[in-house]
Amino acid sequence: MTTHYGPPTHQGGAGPHSWGPPPVVPPPAPAPGAGEPRQLFARRLWRGRPEDPCWVRPAFFGLLLAAGLLYLYNLSASGYANSFYSAAVQAGSKSWKAFFFGSLDAANAITVDKPPAALWPMALSVRIFGLDAWAILVPEVVMGVLTIAVVYAAVRRRFSPAAGLIAGAVLAITPVASLMFRFNNPDALLALLTALTVYFVVRGLEDGRTKWLVWAGVAVGFAFLTKTLQAFLILPALALVYGVCAPVTLRKRLGQLAMSALAVVVSGGWWVAIVELWPASSRPYIGGSQNNSFLELTFGYNGLGRINGDETGSVGGMGGGHMGGQWGESGWDRMFNSEVGSQISWLLPAALILFVAGLALTFSRSRLRLSRDTPVAGRTDRMDPAFGSFLAWGGSLLMTAVVFSYMAGIFHQYYTVALAPYIAALVGMGVTVLWEERSRMWASLTLAGAVTATAAWGYVLLNRTPAYLPWLKWLVLVGGLVGALGLIFVARLGRRLTLATVGLSVVASLAGPAAYTLTTVNQGHTGSIVTAGPAGASMMGGRGGPGGGGMRGGFRGGMPGPNGRNQQNGNGNAQNPQGGFPGGRTGEGRAGGAGGPGGLLNGANVGSEAKKLLEKDARKYTWVAASIGSQNAATYQLATGEAVMAIGGFNGSDPSPTLAQFQKYVAAGRIHYFIASGGFGGGNSNGGSNVSSQISSWVEQNFKKVTAGAATFYDLTQRTSTG
């Protein structure tokens, strides 16, 4: 049977879909105006490859358009989403120094606890269009659509157009992807850059050209500037795949890997070098660190601490063990449990099955080729590049999933968006290579097994929320089993029955994640911990209360409500001055009433009286106010548009500023108000600084209390008689 996973004819090879020697890259087409009419250029852009059927390029553009419209739908319901990052975006839109460092405020008191690459597109958007939800979140939507395009392009190169379209569609309707490609956390950019990394490695496996490895290194470097060491999770697998499968000599492979590593260092290290060499006295404090060092942040709180749970300055230890902890249960089944499963695992069993089957099929063809041809000594150019594609995507999936499964430190369900491109690619590749071999019983049985596993697991996931579309789980289970039965005998069925079998299998496999995705985009999501799907679909700690989203352990000053969505985000957004946003629920355990205090994970709701108080004479001060914890500071900053100092950083446990520094700022008249935190203050329960508690005590003892609505402030320009 003719296979459809080799390089196309115009790239070399023996036939329209064969594979063989490294492809020959055709000369670039002339640009419009350089010998080619614009109409012809547009036609070529729409038509795509000469050998493609006429439906391929329109289907691809249709997929991107549908994904874009899906992610844009109801986008403003999330308001400023995570006010922590939105405040940094607002600061970066007003100050280039804040833009470069990723400062939380335009006066550059402290940075967010991540490098700033993910903030840059949003800050540029806000500079151009002004501060609102769309200006902040549309860049995230663009990243999501680009990620789909990258996955399509990577899969399409070595497989059929259908494989690329399947992969793109699976990625688009993955629930956690529909959440994070509409949210302002760094994970959207990270997913795009890691998908680009795999794409460049796959290109390198085709022809062995050095430039692809260098570009892969550049992508990893910028991924590091997005979310530090998480960018490196896929490197061992990709380096091993290229080292074994690249169609060049071993010596050249090692040299190319060394050049790729150098590209990582240069593209990710330039910013780190500037920050570390910049005088600490004239730059913002590095949020999340205890020693004002980005390297400490990288290898401590954001690095090894996430693995072993020893996160100095975090919110109190209690790392996850297999028995569960503050950040949920860890173990081999973490990606499937009640905390995480509904976010990412709908097609994970099928992806693993198809990964193994795809490896077996493409490796067997490589061996067949090797048995017929004598390979050149020291080269691997007789290895099927499709085999390398399976290794690259599957290795990236396994490495990331294993680390996520066993990390004992801070872990949020939305981290799993990093897995979505890998799962999507494996499903697209695996389905199509097995479909081409469907006349062989083992291939049809494997396809049937993948559909059966998907249907059974979809039933389990849907059954975890019995009140949510109760009929859907039966449609998924029964439809999947019937479709799987038909796939076993698909080679003997007529055209109509074949189409019905395929259609039923696709619907049963994708109905669950598609429903969760539609529910996700129909709701607003705010705060620091957000999840996709309906209430109760993801329970942190494995034992969330009614409605889900519960979290083991407590924090002073408020906790997120169900699934962390629709909390009062305190941004003073005019869309809904009562707090919360249209299109969803208001969470229980909210951060505070109108003008009330905020907490660790959500800021206060800023009432009109509080906003008016802070805005009065704001231009006279460097910081209109100071507040313990970044979320509190962020929501007041977004409401007023003025810089608010976050004492102690995100957790209130960073030693910035010190009591002496804060007293100096007050004496110089640089801070107007101190915002009472309602009991939320830093501490050293996990090795962090308690300087925020010292500052709070000093303020309360020495300055006049002022109320505005339900909020309490201390006027730092008016001392009490005892102070």
N, C-alpha and C positions, 0 to 999 in steps of 0.2 A: 504494500500500500504506500502511496506517496505521502511523505511526511511534510509537515508545514512548519518546521521550526529551524530551518537553516537560513542563511543569508539570502536575500532576494537576488534575482538575476543581475541587476545593475551593480551589485556589489561583488560579483564573482561567484563561483560555484558552478556545479554541473547542471543545474536545472532551476526551475522557477522557485523551488523551495528546498533546494539541497543545501548541504553544508560541506565545507572542505577547506581549501587554503584560505589564508587571511583575505578579506574582501578588498577589492580595489575601489578606492574612493573616487567618485567621478569629479571632474572639475566643477567649480562653483558656477551656478547659473548667473548670467549677467544681471546687474541691478537694473531697475527701471530707469529708462533714459540712457542706458549704455548699450544700445543695439537691440533692446527688446521693448516693444510697446507696453505701456502700463496695463492695457487690457489683457495681453498675453501673460504678463506677470501675475495678475490677479487670478487668471484662469489656472495657471500652474499652482498657485498657492491653494486654491480651492480643490484642484484635482488631486494633488499629492503625487505619489510615486506613479510612474507610467504604468507599472504592472498591477496597480491596485484596482479593484473594482470601483465603479463610480460612486458607490455608497460609502466608501471608507472615510474619506475626508469630511463629508457632511455629517456622518455619524460622530466622528471625533469632535468636531466643533459643536454639534448638538449636545454631546455629553458635557463639555465644558460650560456651555450656556446653561444647561439644566442645573448643573452643580452650583454655578454662580447665583442663579435665581433662588435656588433652595437655601443657600447660605445667607443671602441678602434678605430673605423673607423675615419680617418681624424683627429685624436686627436692632432697632432702637429700643426694644423692650428690655434689653440688658443695661441700658443707661451707660454709665462709665464702667460696667463690668467689675473687674478687680480694681478698686480705687487706688490701691497701692501702686500699680503700674501706671494707671491713668494720671495720677499726680506727677509721676516722673516724666510722663509724656508732656504734660502741661508745662513742667519746669523746663524741659528741653526745647519746647517751642518758644520760650521767652529768653533763654540764656544758652549761648553756644557752649559755654563751659559746662553747664548742667547737661547739655546734650552729649558732650564728649564723655563725661564721667558717668552718666546715668544717675545724676543726683535726684533725690526725691523732691527737692525744692530749688527754686531758681536762685536762692541765696547760697546754695551749695554747702549746707550743713552736713549732710550724710547722703550716701548713695543707697540705691536698692541693693539687695543681697545677691545680685546677679550681674554679670557684665552687660554692657548696654546695647549690643547689636540688635536685639529684638525691639528695643525702644526707638531706634533710629527711624525706621519707616513710618511709625505712627507719629513721631514728633515732627517729621517733615510734612506729613499730611495735615497736622494741626496748624503748622506754620502757614500752610497754603489756604486751608479751608476754614480755619477757626476751630475752637474747642467745642466739640459735641460728640455724641455717641458714634455717629457715622464716620466722622473724620478719624476716630480712634480705631474703629472695628473694621472698616472696609479694607484697610491693608491686610488684616488677618484673613479676610475672605479671599483676597487676591492670592495670598500665600497658599491657601487651601486649593484653589483652582490650579495654580501652578504645580502643586504637588501631584495632583491628578494627572496633569499633562506630562510630568516627568516620568511617573510610573507607566503611563501608556507608552511613551516613547521608548523606555527601556525594554519593556516586554515586547513591543511591536517589532523591534529590530531583529530579534532572533526567533520570533514566533509569528503567528498569523495576526491580521488586524483584529479578528474576533478576540484573541487573547488579550490584546491591549485594551479593548473596549470593556471586556469583562473585568479586568484588573481595575480600570478606572472607575467603573460603576460600583464595584465592591468597596473601594476606598471611599467613594462619595457618600455611601449610605451606612458606613460604619458609625455607630452612635457617638463614640467618643470623638471621632473626627468631626462630625457635625457640630459638636460642642466646641471644640478647641479652635476650629477654623472660623469661629464667630466670637472668640473670646481673646482678651488681650494679654494672656500669659505668654511666656517665651516659646511654648511648645509648638506652635504653628510653624514658626520659622525653623525650629530644630527639625521638625518632620520634613520640611522642604529640603533642607541642606543635607540631611542624612540620605534622603532618597536620591538627591543629586550625586552624592558620593558613590552610592551603589551603581547608579547609571554610568558614571565615568569609569568605574572599574570594569563594568560589563563591556563598555566600548574598548577598553584596553585589552580585554580578553579576546577581542575580535582580531585586532591587527598588531598588538604589542607595541603601539607607539607610546613614547614616553609622555607626551603631552597629556594623555588621559590620566595617568597617575599623578601628574603635577596638579591638574585641575581637581582631582579627588582630594589631594592634600589641602588645596585652597578651601574647598568646601568644608572639610573637617575643621580647619583653622577658624573659619567664621562660625561654624557650629559651636566650637569651644567658646567663642565670644558671645554666644547666645545662652548656653547653659553649662558651661565649664566641662567637667569630666564626663558627663553623660554622652558627649559627642564622641568619646573614644571607645564606647562599648562595642562598636561594630568593627573596630580596627583589627583585632586579632584574627577574626574570621576572614575579612577581606584580604589581609596581607597573606594569609595562608593560601587562600584560593588563588590569588594572583601568582604567588610563588610556585605553585604546583602546576597551574593550568595555562599560564601565559605562553603565547606562541613565539617565544624567543629563548635564547640560551640562558642557562642558569645564572651566569655571570651578569648578563644584562638585566635579568629580572631583579637580582639583588641591588644592582645600581639604580634601577628605576624605583624600587621601594625606598632606597635611601633618599633619592631626590624628592619623593612624595613626602617622606618624613620631614625633610627640610622645608617643603612648602607649608606643611602644617605649622611648623615653628614660626616661620616668617609671617604667614597670614593671621595666625592667632597670637603671636608673641609681640608684635609691634605695639599693640595697645597696652599689654601687660608691662612691657619695658618702660613705656612713657609714664604709666601710673606709678610704678615702683621707683622710678628715678625722680619724679616730680616731688618737690619739697612738701612734706606732709602739712606744713603750716599754711600752705596756699592752695590746697585742694580739699575737697570734701572727705570726710571720714569714710572708710570702706565699710559699708553696712554689712553686718553678719560676722565680722571678724572681731577678735578681742584685742588685737595688736595693730589695728589700722593697716593691715597688709592684705593685698589681694591674693598673694600666694597662700597665706594662711587660710583665707576664705575658700580658695580652690581645693586645697588638700584636706581641710578640716571640715567645717560646717557643710560645705557643698560637695565634699569629696568622700574621703574614707569614712567620715562620720555618718554618711547616708548608708554605708554598707554595714558597719558594725554597731550603729546606734549611739556611738560616743560623739555627740554633737555639742561641743562646748557652746554655751549660750543659747541652746535650743529651749524648747518649752517644757523641759522636765524629764528627760530620759524616757523611761518606759518604752524602749524600743520594742519592736515586734519580735516575738518568738513564735514557735509553732503553736503555742498556747494562746497567742494573741497579745496585743499590746495596744498602746495608744494609736499606732498607725496601722493596726490591723494584723491579721495572722499572716505569717510568712511560711513558706514551704513550697514543695513542688507543685501543689495545686492552687497556688494563689491566683493565677490568672483565670481560674474557673470558679472561685468561691463566690459567696454572696456579696462580697465587697467590690469585686472587680469584674466578675464574669459578664454581667450585662453590658459593660462598657466596650469590650473588645473581643470576647471569646466566641461570638456567634459562629464564625467560620474558621476558628482556630483548629478544631479537630480535622476538618476537611483539608486545611492548609498543610497540616503535618502529614496526613495520608498522601496527599498529592505530591508533597515534597519528596517523600521516600520513593513513591512510584515514578516520579519524574527523573530522579537520580538513577534509578535502576534502568529505566528505558534509555536515557541518553548515554549512560555509561556503557551499556551493552552495545549500542551503536558505535561508540568510540572504539571498543575492543574489536568489533567487526571490521572497522576501517583499518585499525592497526594490523589486523591479521592479513589484510589484503595488500597493504602498502608498507614499505620499509621506511620507518621514520628517520629523519636526520638526527645524528647523534647529538645529544644534549638539547633537543628541541621537543616541544609538545604540540606542534602545530597540527597534529593529526587528532587531537582531542576535540570532541564536539563542543563548540562554544556554548551550546544550549546547556550542556552539563555544567559549565562554569557559571551560567546564569542561575541555575537552580542552587548551586553551592553558595553563590554570593547572597542571594535573597534569603535562602534558608539559614545560612550561617548567621546572618545579621539578626534574623528572627530569634534563633535559639540563644545567641549570646545575650541579647537584650532581655528576653523573657526570663532566662535563668537569673540574671542579676536582679531584675525586678522581683522575682519570686522569693529571693532569700535576703534582700536588704532589710536590715533591722531598724534603720533610722527613718527619718521622715519619708513617707510614701503617700502619694495621693492617687486616686483612681485615674485622674486625667493624664498622668504620666504615660499611660498605656497607648496614647495616640502615636507614640514612637513606633509601635508594632504594626500599626494599620497599613502603611505602605508595603511592608514585607509580606503580610498575610494576603493582601490584595494581589500582589505580583505572583505569589505562589499559586493562588487559586486560578488566576488567568492562565498561567503557563501550564499548570498541571491538567486542568480540564481539557485544554485544546490538544495537548500531546496525547492524552489518553483517548480522546475522541477520534483522533486520526487512526488509532490502533483498535477501534471498537470491535472490529471483526475477530479479534483475539479474545478468548473468553476471560483471561486474567485482567485485561484492560477494562472490559465492560463490568466485570465484578468489582474492580477497584473504584470505578466511577459510581457504581451503585452503593458501594460501601461508604464513599465520601458523602453522598446524598443522605444515606441512612443516618450516619453519625451527625450530620448537620441537623436533620429533622428531629432526631431524638434529643440532641442537646438544646435545640431551640425550644422544644417542649419543656425541658427542665427550666430553662431561663424564664420563659413566660409563666410557668407555674409558680415562680417565686413571687409574682405579683398577681394573685388570683383574680383581683377585681379589675385588672386592666385587660380590656378586650378578651373576655374569657373564651370566646369562640375561636380566637386566633391560634391558640396552642393546638387545637384539634385539627385545624386546617393545615398547620405546619407538619404535624406528626403524620396524619393520614395521607395528606398530599405527598409528603416526602417518601413515605413507604411505598405508595403506589408508583410514584415516579421511579424510585430505585428498582422496583420489580421490572418495570418496563425497560430500564437501562440494561438489565442483564441480557435481554433478548433484542436489544435495539438494532443489531445488525440484520435481524430477520424481519423487522417490521417494515411496513410500507411507509411512504413519505408522510402521510397524514398522521399515522400513529407515532411516527418518530418525532414529528413536530409537537404533537400533544404531549408525548413523554418528556421531551426537553423542556417545553413550556411549564409543565407541572412541576418538574424538578427545580427549575429556576425560581418559580414563584414560592414554592415551599422553603427553599433555602434562604431566600432574601426577604421574605415577608416579615420575619421577626425584627431584624435590624432596621428594615425600612420603617416599620411602625414606630420603633423607638426613636429613630431619627426625626420623623415627622413630629412626634411629641416634643422632642428636644427643641426644634426650631420654632415651635409654637409657644415657647416659654422664654421669659427673661432669666438670666443667670447673673448673680452678683456675689461678691465676697471672695474669699481666698480658697474655699473648697467647694467645687462644683462638680456635678455628675450629670450624665445624660440619662434620658428616659424618664419614666413616670416616677412618682414618689414611691419609695420602698424598694426600688430596683437595685439600689446599692447601699449597703449598710456598713459603715466604717466600724471596724472592730468586730464585725460579724454578728453583733447583737444590738443593732440600732433599735430604737423604740418604734412605736407605730408611725408609719410614714417613712421610715428609713432615714438615712443620712445621719443617724446617731453616731456619736464618737465617744469612745471609752476615755474616761478621765475628764476632768473639767478644767475650765479656764475662768479666771475672774474677769468680770466685765462683759460677759456675754458669749454665746456660742452660736454657730450657724444653725438654721432650722433645717427642715427636711431637704436633703440633697444639696444644701448650701445655696439654694437658688432663691431669688427674690427676697433677700434680706433688705432691711432698710439700709441703704448704702450711704446715706448721709451726704450726698453730693449736691443737695439742693436742686436737683434736676427739675426743671419746670414741667416735665411731662406728667409728673405725679407728685405734688408737694406733700402728700400724706405719707410718703415712703412706699417703697416697693414700686413695681412697674406693671403696666397692663399686660395681659396675656399670660399670667401665671398666678402662683400662690404667694402669699406672704408667709414667711417661715416662722415656726415657733422658736422661742428662745432668742428673739431678735436682739440686736445689739443695743437697743435703747429706744425709748419713746422719742417724741418730737423734741429735738434738742437734747436728748438724753445722752448718757455716756456711751462710748463705744467699747470695743474690746480687742482681743488679739486678732481675730479673723475677720471682723467687720467693723467699720467705723460708725460713729454716731450719726444720727439723723440731724442735720443742721437746720434748726428752725429759723424763721425770718427775723426774730428778735436777735438771735445770736449772730446771724449774718450781718445785720445792721450794726451791731456793736463792734464787730471786728473790722468792718470796712471804714468806720469813722477814724479819720486821721491815719489811715493805713500807710500812706506814702511817707510818713515821718519815721517809719521803723524798717529795719532790715527784715525782721520776721514779725508778722502781725500777731503771732501767738506761738506758743510752744506746747507740745502735748506729748505724753508718754505713749510710745508705740506708733508705728508708721501708719497703721490704718486710721487711727484717730486723726493724726495730722493730715493725712491725705484727703479725707472727706471734707475737713474744714478748708483746706487749700483749694479744692475743686469748687467748693461753694462760693468762696470769696474771690478766687483768682489771685490771691496774695500768698507769699511764701509763709509756710508754717513749719517750724522746726520739729522734727521727730526725735524726741529724747530716747536714747537707747535703741534706735533702729526698730526693725519689725517686731522683735520679741520684747522690746524694752530692756534687753539685757546686754546691749553693747555699751562700753564705757565712753559714750560720746553724747553730749559733752561731759567733761568732768564737772563736779560741783564748783570748783574754782573757776573753770572756764565759763560756766553758766552765770556765776555771780559777776564775772567781769562783763559779760554781755548785758546783764541787767543794769549794772552800774553805768555803762556807756549809753543806756537808753536805746538798745537795739531790738529789744523784745517788748511788746506791749502787754500781752496777756499770757497767763498760764491756764491751760484748759484742764479742769478737774477730770480725772480719769475714772471715777466711780470705783476705785479699788484696784484697777488694773495697773500694775507697776512691774518693773523688772525684778529680777531676783537672781540668786546664784545657786538655785537648786540643781542646775546642771553645769556648773562651772562658770556661768556668766556673771557679769558685773551687776551690783545692786546700786549703781550710781543714780539710776532714775528714782529709786525710793528715797535716796538722800536728797535729791533735788526737790522732790515732792514735799518732803517733810519741811525743808527749809522754806519753801514758798508758803506753805500753809501757816507756818509760824510767824511770818514776817510781812505778809502782804494782805491787802484788803480784798475780801470776797465780794464778787459781783454776780448777780443772776440775770439771765436773759432768757425768758421763757422757762423751760425746764432745765436749761444748761447752767453750769456753775463755772465761773472764771475767777482768776485772781489777777488784779490789776498790778502789774509789776512796776508801775510808776507811782503807786501809792502804798507806802508802808503803814502798817498798823502802829498804834501808839507804843506797843511793846517791842515792835521791830526796829 
